[in-house]
Every structure is written in structure tokens, then in C-alpha cells.
Amino acid sequence: MKINNNCARKILLEVEKIPNGETLTVAKLHEKISEFTIEDVLFIVTLFNREHYLIVLDKVSYDDNDVFRDHKIKCLSEKGYKTLDLIRSDDIWN
């Protein structure tokens, strides 16, 4: 599957908004960025989790993508913040 770069950037931007001590389910994240498919969101969240860009909790059940819609995203990792800082600006991105 090809990575949707716009979706990946939006995921990092949305995860950064999660207040300290709170979480965001993958399903709620998808609602916030509904212009992308749930398959794209699940694929990218799984990839970001595996590569340590995000911290995902409640991995009690798995599908082919390792992350279910009800899994909770806690926050960006240090690696995630560094990556987001490189692509945050619309001028750089576009």
C-alpha cells in the first residue's frame, strides 16, 4: 500500500493536539480527518506506531494492520515531534 503523505502529515498534526493525559481513538482521529479513508488512517497509524513516531495504547486485539479503530493514541514520540517540526509549515509542505 502506498503512503498518503497528506494523511500522514494530518495525523501528526492532530495527534499533537491531544491534551496531556488524554487519548484519542483511531476512530475519532478518522472523524477529524474524514477526507481520508479509514484504511489510510489505520495503515499510517500502524506504521507510525511500529516506527516509534506515535505511542498507541490498548493493543489488545489485532487485525492485519495491528491497530484497530478503538485503540487509543496517547501522543507523539520525540521522533514524531522532530518529524512534524520538519513538515509543519504549509510553505514547506506545499
Secondary structure, DSSP 8 states (H G I E B T S, - for coil): ----HHHHHHHHHHHHTS-TT--EEHHHHHHHTTTS-HHHHHHHHHHHHHTTSEEEE---S--TTS--TT-EEEEE-HHHHHHHHHH--HHHH-
